[in-house]
Amino acid sequence: MRRRQRAWLAASVMGALLATTAAVPASAARTPSGGTTAWRNGSLQVDTAGVIARSDLILEKPSWQAYQSMPVGNGTFGAAVWAEDGFSAQLNRADTFPNLKSAGRLTVPGLFPMMQAPDYRGRLRLHDADLVQQGGGMSARSYVRADKDQFVLEVTGADPNVTQTAELKLWDGRTPTTYANKNVAALAETFTDQASGGVTGAVAAVTAQGRDVTAQVVDARTVRLSFKPRPDGGFRIVTGVPAHTGGDLGKATAKALAGSTGTGIDRAHRTWWHRFWSDAAPLRITSPDGSGEYMETLRAQQLYMTAATMRGTVPSSHGGVINMFSPWRDAVHWSADHWWHFNLRQPVYTNFGAGTEEFNAPYFRLYLDRLKEMREWTRANWPGSEGVCVAEYLRYDGTAGACNSSRPPDWLNRIVTTGPEVVHNLWLQYRYTGKRSILDESYPLMRDVARFYLSILEEGDDGKLHLHHVNAMETQWDTSDPATDLAAMRVIFPIIAEQADRRGDRELARELRTALPKIPDFRTVTRNGEQVIAWSATDEQGRNTQNPDTEPLFPWGLYGANSALMDATFRNRVYVQTREWSEDALLAARLGKGEEMKNLLVQGTKDFQVFPNGFTAHGKNADPLRESNYYNGWGAVVSSALQEALVQSYEGVIKVAPAWPQGWDVAGSVQVLGGHRVSTEVTGGTPGVVGVQAARDDDLKIQNPWPGQQVRVVDGRTGRGRPLAGPTAAGVISLRVKAGHSYLLERVDRPHSSFGFQRVTGQPEQGVKQLGNRTLGVRTSVPQIPGELVDVVRPDKLHPLVRAAQGAPTHVDRHYTISELPAALAGAELIRGANNDSKMTAPADYLTFDLKAPATVYVAADARGKGTWWPGWLAQDGFTDTGMTIRTTDTLFLVLKKELPAGRVTLGPNSGVSGQGSSSYFTLVTRQ
């Protein structure tokens, strides 16, 4: 149970949290007669470090591919770390608007020996928030400091006599300012938003702690450090990446690297992360097939991602994409300067149950800090309305791409339920924290959202208040009375009316209470022979795959497991788990459908989680090589569903294990409304005991976890004494709780005293987890080789070389591999092709590389293009047919060759005919 006080919506929660966790009592020696429990001395006793280590991500092979990168971050600054070029880390801030451009990429080629070692092993340690790797007598630890915007790489075991280099570089299209002086170097770039005039940017400043450190500017986009390790073979590289809006780059560099020397620079970092995990509600799942452990890890990864990305002034996720952990340069899916509210709501809800609601602050700040701008937007773009329309698609400067009544409806325009959802989440934040200051700051937004609705409702001949020409989510456009809005008004009107009364706003309170009974009933329709809630009052076609008819269940909580109508609506929903944001599993948990929840989680993970770091693609069965964004929505859906299945409270009654699947055993805690923490251990579908740690004085209702059984509540610290409630076999137990006290709900015939004590423990994960064809961790990867003959100049995406062999990949953006290879080409240095460029007919110097010695250059060209679209440069430049062929898992390639001296080589594009081309050529090089 968290006890630290938090400032309401502080702009940043950066800083070391220096409290320590109390020692856990030793395990009792007695033999249990009724199983074991971890509840003792008023709380669930958990070996937090051990349990979280169960969810570490293991690298059995180096992450040579960018999509295998591992994430580290501190809430405002993040890095994607992978093995390309020996060691690569792309450095990204969450505030370089409008396009969220990266601060650059750090490469350290001196770590190639570690990555190529047969005994290589890596681990992303969630509890310590670092990536540790070792092999060949070397080790590397990398992390982003929790207390500073600094990426740290600490290496041991290097040859002290071999010069190391560290490069910071950007890419074509970027125009940084460069700096090098003594032992520091930097790149800096600022960005001006043409729409708002705002200026953002970042500096990336690097230094090394070793011997003979020198810095130099290599070119307009690259700086380099050179140094030797300390005599013991160790060195440290620190890259500071703070926000930067211009000024003296030398001073900015010094400031970026301040505090990076000496010992113990990670002390505050470890303290912050250890406290984070000790505060978060724990969850340990065991299952016969490992599926439960897989879901446990996805939840831990979601909480880790939340702490590593959500400590700024705005959310780091845009359209479900986490750009802070991107290894793909400046690629951004959707939009970097706007937020879709729909993609923000699941992480917010996850934080309530996980006890990590402080990380909702950036979400709330996004809307509260832009109220003035949203009012102005509404006044200008929705004539005749009052208050504020909170746009589903909101820009960082407070302008919008929606909430425009004069523009035709589209995917986002005319969705008006965003405002009510923000209001509802603010209300829940208050309910979970008990802080009235939340309501004080939020009331102007609440009031304006209510006034907007009241101003656009129209009274019909039936005496009801109707909404017209609005959207039911992105699914149904230009409709009337969407189920989403009807549910929203039913929930928020009473909340806002109560707050209006408290502040003397009697007229608004009266209007809301007058409007409430005039809200139309949900329309019902027949679907598959059953009565279900309709999307809206009209029948416009479906466009996106959200289900407006299930919104009254979540997020609005108007129905529960005893509702036949909602059960039928869920069962007959039109769209079943189509995207990574699909909330089907959470809906199943709310309806008490444990096995269906489990099956949806397992299938959804198989469909979406294509990346070994736990992130997903947007749609089903994507090829990770062809993706360029990490999505985080699915991790939040998994987390919320697990929490809701273990403990629910949204209907005002605490329900323990209402939807927990039979095949999974669990020990854990969930935070419920009121900020109370409810803990239990479920074995074979049945809870042992139930503990409640009260956050404040409150009157609780708890559904009997053992229907029909006599139960009672005793003091949670002692586990004995006069019952505080019961004994009773009632279906619901009423309990008055006091802040800071704990309570134990037990069966009379199986009291806490009949259980032996066993703390919730865990052992660090030792291997890659697998669920069907999905993995958490890196099991396989084809190693990059340092070029002995070849240095690729451009395109940069083709520069990582591999060794030609059966099973070697032939393209950087496809999973094609060699199945048949002539012996003469085995072991050649292989420059892979890029199939996305297969139809390119320019430029003439598409592929440029340097030969370090005389060599034979082989071009493997798609046999299907001979005589049709093969490019003319093959013959013009003197490439001749060898008679050899290479077969891949895609197709057959004919091999041409040319003898070339050392020096620069240029090869042309893949196709000679516009619009034609199939698999791109790839290139092999052997020594003459």
N, C-alpha and C positions, 0 to 999 in steps of 0.2 A: 504494500500500500504506500503510495507516494505521500510524502509529508511536506515536501519543499513548497514554498510559496512562489507563485509565478506572476510576473507583471502581465496584466491583461493585454494581449496582442502586442507585445514588445516587437519593435521592428526587427530585432534579431535576438536569438537566444544564444549567441556565441559566448564562449567563455568556459572556463573550467569549473566543473561542479565538484567541489573538493570533499564532499561527504563520503564516508565509507560505510559498507554494509556490515551489519552486526554478525558476529559469529553464530553459526548454526549449531544447536546442541548435538552431541554425539548420538548415534542411533542407540535405541534401547536394546538391552540384551535379551529381553524376554521373547519367548516364542509366541506368535500370535495365534489366537484361537479362531479369529474371524477375518483373516487376511491382514493387510497392512494399510497404513495411512501415513501420509506425509504431513498431516495437520498436527501442529504442536505449538504451544505457547502463543496461540492466537493468530497463527498464519500458516499458510502452506510453505513448508520448508523445502527450498529448492537450491540445488547446486547450479546457480545461474550460468556460470562459465561452462560447466560440463554440458548442460542442456543445450545451450546455444552452439557449442562446438559440434553437436550432432548435425548441425546444418551448415558446417563449413563446406565450401566448394573445393573439391580436390582436382588438381591438375596432374593426371598420370602422364601426360605429355605436355610440352609447352603449347601455349595458345598461339600458334603461328599465324592463324587467320584473324583478321580484324574482328569478325563476328564472334570470335571466342574470347574477346577481351574481358577483363575482370574490372569491376567498378570500385573506386575508392573516392570518398568525398567528405566534405565538412558542412554541407547544407547550402553553401553559396558557390562553391568551387569544386569541380570534380575532375576525375581523370579516368580514362579508359586505358588499361595496361595490357599489352600483349607482347609477343616475342619477336615480331618482325624487326629485322635489322639488328638482332641481338637483344634489344630491349626498346620498346616504344611506349610512350605515354602521350595520348592526346589530352591537352589541357583546356578545359571549358568552364567558363563562368555562366551563371544563369541570368545575367543582367546586361549583356552586350546587345541591347536592342538597337535597331528593329529586327535584325536578322540573326541574332545569337551566334555571331561568328566566333570561331575558336581562337584561343590565344596562341595556339601553335602546338607543335609536336616535338617532344624530347626523344632523342635516340642515343643509345649508349652501345655501340657495336662491341665493346670489350666484354659483353656478357654472352656472346656467342658460345664460348666453351661451356658455360654452365647450361645453356639451353640445349646444346647438342650432346650433353653427357648421357651415357646409357642409364645412369642412376638418377636422372632428373626427377624431381618431385616438387609440386607446388601446392599451396593451400591459401584460399581466401578465408581469413579468420574473421568471422563476423564479430565476435566478442571484443577483439582488439582493433577491428576495422583496418586491417592491413593485409597485404599480399606477401607471403613469404615463399621464396623459391630457393632450391638448392640443387647442386649437381656438380660432379667433377671437382669436388673440393671447394667450390665457391658457394656463396649464399647471397641472396638479395632480399631485402625487405623494403617495401614501398607503401606509402600511406599519404593521405592528405591530413595535415594537422587539424584537430578539432578546434584549436584555439587561434590558428592563423591560416591565412590563405597561402599555404606553402605545401608543395609536393616534395616529399623526401624519399630519396633512394639511398639505402645504406648497404654497402657491399663488403663482404669479407672473402678472403681466400684468393684474391687476385695476385698475379705475379707482380711483386713490387718493382721489378725492373722493366716492365712493359708499359709504355705510355698509353694512357687511356684518353678517349675523347668523349665529349658530350655536346651534341648539337641541338640547338633550338631552331626550328625552321617553319616557315609558312609556304604557301603554294601559289600557283598562278592565279592572278586576280586580286591578290592581296598586296597592300602597299604600306608595310610597316616602317617605322623609324627604327634604325639599328643603333646599337651602342656596345662598345667594348672598352674596358679600362682595367688594367691589372688582372685581377682574378674574378671579374664579373662581366657578364654580357647580357644583353637584353634586346627584345623586340617589343615594340609598342605600336598600337594603332587605335585611333578613335573613329567613331561612327556618328554621323549627324543624320537625324531623322528629318526627312524633308517635310513630313506632315506636321510634326509638332515643334520642330526646331531643337529638340532635345539632343544632348551629346552624351554618348556612352563610350566605353572602350575598356581595354585591359592592357597591362604591361606584363610580360613574361620575362622575369629576370633570373638568371641562373648563376650559381657559383659552385665550386667544388672544394672540399676539404681533403687535401692530400698534399703532395709535394710538387713544387715548381709549377704552380697553376698559372696559366696564361690564357688570355682571352683575345679573340679576333673576330672581325666581321668578315664572313666568307663571301657573301654576295648581298644583294638588296633584300633578300628574304631569309638569310641564314646567318647565325652567329655560332661560334664554336669555342669550347674550352678544351685545353690540352693539359694533362697533368700525369703525375705518377702516383700510385697508391702510397700509403704510409709504409714504413718498413715491415709492418705486420701483414701487409696485403689488403688492408681495409681502406675504404674511402667513402665519402658521403657527398651526394649531389643534392642541392636544394634549389628548387625553382619556385620563386614567389610569384603569385598571379593575382594581385589585387585589382580592383577597378581603377581606371585611369581615364581622365578626360583631357589630358594635355598637360603642358608645363615641362619643367626641366627633367629630362629623362634620367640623368645621372642621380638626381635626388630621389626620383621615383624608384629607381633601381635599389638604392640603398635602403629605402623604406620598405620595399617589398621583401628584402632579405634580412631585415632586422630580426635578431633573436634566433638565427639559424645555426649558430656555432655553439660549441661546448657540448657537455654531456647532459643527458636527461631532457632533451628538447621534446621528447615524446611523453613526458610525465603527465602533463595536463591533458594530452590527447587520450591516453589510456584511462585516466580518471573520468573524463567526460563520457567515454563510451561505456565503461563498466557501470557507471551510474545510470546511463540510459537503459541498459539491459536489466539492471536490478529494478528499475521503476516499471518497465513494461510488463504487462501480464504474461506469465509464462504458459507454454503449451508444449506438452510432450505426447506424441502419438506413437503407438506401436501397433503393428498389423502383421498378419502372416505373410502377405505378399509384398510388403514394403510400400504399398501405396499410401498408407497413412503417414509414414515417415517422409515420403516425398512431399505430401501436402504440408507437413510441419515445416519442412525446409522452405517451401514457397512462401509460407507466412513469415518465417524468420527473415527471408530475403526481402520481403515487402517492408517489414519494420526497419531493417537495415537501410533500405533504399530511402525510406521516409526520413530517417535521421540524417542521411548523407546528402539529401537534396532540399529539404524543406526548412531552412533556417534563414531565408532571406525575407524580403518585403513583398514578394509576389510568388505564386507557385512556380515551380521549376518545370512542370509538365505542361505541354501544349498539345491539345488534341490527343492526349494519352502518350505522347512521345517524351522520353527523357533525354533531352539534348546534352545535359551535363555529363553523361556517360558515353557520348558518341565517339567512336573511333573513325568516323567517315567524314573527316574534314568539316566542311560547312554545309553538308547536306541536311536539309530540314524537310520533313514531311508535313503537309498542311501549311501551317503558318507559324512563324516564330514570334510574332508580335501580338497575336490574339490568343484568347483562351476560349475553348468550348466548355461551358459549365458542366455539361453531361459527363465529360471525362474527368472532372474534378471531384464529383460527389462520392465515388466509392472510396478513394483514399481517406476522405474526411470521415466517413462512417466507420471505416476500419479503425481509425484512431480513437474513436469513442470507446469501442469495446476493448481495445488493446491498452487503454490507459496512457495513450500517447497524444492526447488531444491538444497539447501545447503546440504540436506541429501543424495544427490547423490554422495557426496565426497568419501565415502568408495568404491562405485562401480568403480569410475574412478581410485582411488588409486590402486585397485586390479590390473589393467592392466598397468597403467603408471609406477608403481614402479617395475614391473617385465618385462619391455621391454628387458633388457639385457638377462635375462634368456630365454625369449620367442624367441629371435633371435638365441641364442645358440641351443635351441630345434629345431627350424626350420632348421637350417644349418645341424644338425645331422640327422634329421628324414625326411626331404623332399629334398633329393639330387637334385641339379640342379636348385633349386628355389633361389630367392633373397628375401630380406626383412624379414618379419615376418608373419607367420601363427598364428593368435590368436586362441587358441584352444577353442572349445565349452566346453570342460571339462578341466578346469585349476586347478592345485593344488596350495596350498598356497605358496609353495616354487618356483613357476614359471615353474615347469615341467608340463607335460600334459599327459592326457590319450587319446589324439587325435592328429590330424595334423601329421600323419605318412603315407607317400606315399608308404612305403614298406610293410605296414601291410594291410591286407584285409579291405575293408570297413565294418563298423558295425554301431551300433546306433549313435555313436558320431564321429568316425574317418571318415575323408573326408568331414565333414561339414566345409566350409571355409568362411561362411558369418558372423561369429562372429566378426572378425576384422572390416569389414565395419559397423556393427551395433554399435560397440564401437566408431568408428570414427564419425558416424552420431550423436550419443548421445552427444559426446563432442562438435560437431558443434551446436547442439540444446542448450546445456548448455551455450555456448557463445551467441546464439541468444536470450536466455531468460534473460541473465544477462548483456550482453554488455561488458563483460570483455575480452579484447584482450589477457590478460595474459594466459587465457585458451588455446588459439590457439598457443601461444608461447611455452607453455609446451607440448602441444599435437602434435605439428608438427612432431617430430621424429617418433611417432607411426603412424600418418597419412601417412607419406612418406613411411614407411616400409610396411604398409598394401597395399598401391598402388603398390609398387615394387613387392610384392609377386604376386599380381594378374597379372601384366604385364608379369611376368616371367613364369606363368603357362598357359596363354592363348595361343592357337594354331590357326594360320590362316588356314582356310579351302579353298577348291576350289571355294567357293562362295565369297571369299574375306572378310568374316566375321571372327571375333575372337571368338573361341569356348573354353569352359571349358569341359574337359572330366574326367571321373573317380572321380567325386565328388558327394556328397550327396545333395539331396533336403531336408534339415532339417533331422529329424530322420525318415521321412516317406519313402523316396525313396533313395536307395543306389546305388552307382556306376553308376551314370547317367551322362548325358551331358546337359549343358546349363540349369541348374535349374532356374525356374522363380525367385527364391530368389536372386540368384547371378546376373542375368540380371538386376533386379530392383536395387540391391545394387550398381552396377557399374554405372548405369545411374545417380544415385544420388551423389555418393561420388567422382567420377572422376572430375566433374567440381569444387567441393569444394576444393579438394586437389590441383588441378591445380592452382586455384586462390591463395592458400596459398604458393604454390611453387614459383609462380611468385613474390609474396611479399618478399620472402627470397632469391631471386636470383637463385633459382633452375630451370633454364629455360629448361633444357633438360627433366626433369621429367614432367614439365608442358606441353611441346610439345608432349611427348609420350602419356600422358593422353588425350590430345585433339585430337590427331591422332587416338587413340583407340576408342574414344567415338562413332563416327558414324559407327564403325565396330562392335559394340555390336549387336548381333542378336535380331530380333524382338521376342516378346513373341509368342511362338507356341500356336495355338488354336486347340481345339478338340470339338467334339460334345458330349454333355452330356444331357441326357433327352430332346433331340431334340433342344438344344440351343448351340450356339457357346460360349465357355468359354476358359479362359486361362488354358493351360496345366501345370501340375506340372513341366515338363521339356521337353527336346527335344526327350526323349525316354520314354519307357513305362514299366519300372521296377515296380514290385509289390509294394503296400503300406505296411508299417510295423507299424509305429506309427500313431497316429491320428491327427497330425498337417496337416494343409492345405497349402502347398506351393503356391498354385495358388492365395490365397488372400493376400500374403505378399506384392505385389505391392501397395495394398491399405493401409495396416498397416504392418510394420512401415514406408514403403518408401514413402507413400503419392503421388504416381504417378497418382492416379485416385480420382475422387470425385463422388458426388451424380448424376452428369449428364452423367456418363459413362454407356451406355447400356451394354458394355462388362463386366465391373466389377460387375454391378448389376446382370447379368446372372451368372457370376462366383460365386458370393456370394450365390445366390439363389440355385445353383446346387452344392455347395461344398459337398465333399464326406463325411466329418466327421462333425457332428453337436454337438458341445458343449459336448465333451466326458470327459473332465478332468477339474480340478479346474483352470488350466491355460488357458482354452479355451477363445479366444478373440472375439467370435461371436458378443457379445453385443456391443463392441467397433466398430467393423466393421459395424454393423447395424447403429450405430450413425453417422459414417462417410458417410454413404449412405443416410442419411436423413430418416431412417426408425424408427421413434420414438416408435410406438406401438410394432414393432418387438423387438426393443431394450429392452423395458420394459418387454415384455413377456420372453425374454431370461434371463434377470436378475432375474426375479421371479422364473422361472423354475430352473435356475442354482443354486440359493440359496437353493431351496428345495432339489436339488440333492446332493449338496456338503457340505453345512454348518451344520454339524452334532453336532458341539460343541456349548454350550451356551455362550461361550466367543466370538463368531463370527468367529473363525478359522474353517477350513474345513478339510475334508479328501481328499485324492488324487482322488478317484473315486466316483461314484454315490452310494448313499444310504448305506454308510458304517455304521457298528455298532460301536459307539464310545467306547464301552467297549473293543472292540477287536483292537482298534487303539493304537498307541504309538508315534504319531507325530502330531503336529499342522502345517497345511499348510496355507500360507498367500497369495497365488497368486490370489485367487478369490476376496479378498477385493480390490486388486489393479485393477482388471478388472472392478469391479463395479464402483470404483472411477473414473477411466479413462473414462468409458462409460458415466457416469453422466456428467462429465465435458465437454466431447466432444459433448454431446447432448445439453448442455446449450450454450456453446460458442466454436466455432472452428476458427482456424487461419492457419492450416497447408498448405492450398493452396495459402496463401498470401492475402486472403480476410477474414476479421473478419465476421463471421456469427453468429447471435444471435438467439438462440432457433431453430437451424436448424433441430433438431430431438427430441424436447422435447415432451413427450407424453401428449395427451389432458387431461387425467384424473388426472394428478399431477400438482399442483401449486408449484411454487418455487420462492425463493428469494435468490440471491447469487451472487458470483463473480467467475471469472475464469481468471487466468493469461494466456496471449497469447504471441505469438512471439514478441520479443522486450521487454518483461518484463512488458508490460502494463497490468493493471487490468481492466477488463470489467465487469460491474455489471448490473444486471437487475432483474426485478420481473415479472414472467409470471403467468397470471391468465387465466384459460380457454383456454390455448394454445397461448395467445397473450401477448407479452411484453408490459409493461407500458412505461417506459422510459429506455434509455440505457446510462449509465455513463462510461466514460473512464478516468482512472488516468494514465497519461503518465509517464513512467519511464525514457525516454530519448527523445531527438529530433528525430522525425521520420515522415515519410509519410505513413499514414494509408489508407487502403481501407476497407470500411464497407458496407456489403450488407444491403440494405434497409430491416429492420425487418418487415415493413408493406408494402408489395408489392403494387405498384401503388399509394400509398399515398404520399402526399407532406410532406417532412421532412426537418428539419434544425438542425444545430449544434449551440449551444450557450455555453457561459461560464459555466463550471460545478460548479463553486463555488457560483455564484449568481443565476444561472438558468434563466438569462434574458440577455438583451442587444442585440447589433447588431449581426446577425447571422455570425458565422465563416465559415459556409458552408451552401449552400442552400439559400432559399427554392428550393427543387428539388424533382421530383418523380422518379428520375433515379434509376436503380436497384442497383448501387454501388455508394457510396458517397466517395469522396477523401477528406482527412483531414490532414493538417499539424499540428503536435502536438509538444509541447515543454516540456522538462523535468520538472517535478514538477507541471505541470498544469493539470487541469481536464476539461472534456468536456462532454456536455450533448446532446445526440441525442434524438429528440422528434418529434412527429407528429405536424404539423402546426395546425391542427384542435383539437388537444388534448395536449396542451403544459404542461410543468411541473407545471406551475402556476395553472392549473385546478385540480391538485391532492392535497389532504390533506397529511400531514406528519404523518407517523407512522413508528416508528423504527422497525427493524426486531428483535423480541424478542422471548423468549422461556421460558417454565417452566420445572423444573427438572422432568424427567421421574418418574412415580410412580408405574409402574408395569412391568412385563415381556412382551416384545414384542413377537408376534407370527406371523408366516407366514406359513400357512399350518401346517405341523408337526414340523416345526423348531422354535426355540426360541432364543432370545437374553436375557440372564439372566437365573437364576435358579428358576424354578417353583416347582419342586418336587425332592425329594431325600430321600432315606431311611437312617435314622440316625444310626450312629455307636454308640454302647454302651460301656462304660468302663466295663471291665470284672470283675464281682463280684466273679465268680468261676474260670474263665479261663484266662490264659495268653498264647497266641500263641508264641512259640519260633521260629519255622520255618515251612514252608517257610514264609518269611516275608509278601508276598503278601496276605496271608490268615489271618493275625493278626487282621484286623478290624472286630470286632464282630457286629452282628445285633441280634435283638430280633425275635424269631420265631413267626410268625403270618401269617394269610392269607394276601397275597400280598408281603410278605418279599422276598427278592432275595435269591437265593440258590447258585449262583456261582458268582465269582468276575469278570469273563470275558464273561458272557452271561447275557441276560436280562430275564432269566427264573425266575419265581416267584411261590410261593406256592399258589395253588388254593384250596386244601383240606388238613387240618391239624388235627390230633387227638387232642382232648381237653387236654389230658395228656401232650402234648408237647408244648402247647401254652405258650409263655413267656420264653421258654428255650433260653439259650445263643447259638447262631448258628454260627458255623465256616463254612463259605462257601467253596465250592469246586472250583477247577480251571479246566474248561473243556479242556483247552489246554494241560493238563496233563493226559487226560483220558486214554491214551494207555500206560502210563508209568508202567513198571514192577519193577522199583527200584527208589530210595533206600528203604531199609527196614524201615528206620525212616523218611519216606517222610513227615509226619505230626508229629510235636513234640509240646506238650503244657504242661503247669503246671496247676494242679488243686490246688486251694487254700483251698479246703475242700473236704471231701468225696462226691462223685457225681455219678450219673448214666450217662454214656456216650452212646449215641445212634448214630449209623451209618446208614444213609439212602443210600442204594445202589440201583443202577439202576436195576429194575426187569428184564430187557432184558438180563442181564449178568448172572443170576443165573444158575448154572450148566454148564456154558460155560467158561466165562472169569473172573468170580469173583475171587479175590485174595485169596490164601490159608490162609493168616494171619487172616482173619475173624474167621474161625473155630478154627485155631490153638491157637489164643489168647483168645478164650472162649466167643466170641460174639454169642448170641443166638437170634433166631427169636422171635419177640414180637407179631407177628400176625398183627401189625399195618402197615399201608401204608400212604405215603404222596404223593399226586398228585401235580405235578407242571405244568406250562404251556408248559413244554417239554415232560414229560413222568411220569410214575408211579415208585415210589421208595418203596422198602421193608425196614422195620426198624428193625435193630438188636440192642442189648444192652449188656452192661456189667457194673457191679458195681465196682467202683474203689476207692481206698483211695486217700487222698491228696498226691500230689507229681507229678513227671514227668511221662507223658504218651507219648508213641510213637505208631503211626499207620502207616501201610504200604502203598504201592502205590495202585492205582485204579484198576489195571488189573493184572491178573495172567497169561495171555497168550500174548506173544509178538505179536504186531500188532493189537490186538483186544481191544475193550473197547468203550463205548459210553459216556453217561453223567457221570462225576466224582461223587464220593460219597460226601456227606456233613455230618457234625457232629453236634449233638445237645447235650447240657449238662444241666442237672437239678440237684438240690441239693437232696441228699438222705433224 
